[in-house]
Amino acid sequence: MQLLLLLLLLLHYTQGHITVMKTGH
């Protein structure tokens, strides 16, 4: 499903963004 793929991509991007914020970079 296209929507599921989009949601998975968004989750991956969000998780990476949170990691960046946590490390302070």
N, C-alpha and C positions, 0 to 999 in steps of 0.2 A: 504494500500500500504506500502511496506517495506521502500521505500525511504522517504515517509512522516513521518514514525515513527522515522527513523534515523535523519531526519532534526529536528524534534521536540525534540529529545533527545539532539542533539547538541545545540539547542537554549537554552534548560534548563540548560545545563552545562555551556554555555557561560555566561548566565545571573548570575548564581551562582558565577562564577569566577570573574565577574565584581563587584559583591556585595562585595566579599572578598577584592578585590583591593581597593574599595571605603572605606571600614571600616579600612583598613590598617593592616588586619590580613593576 
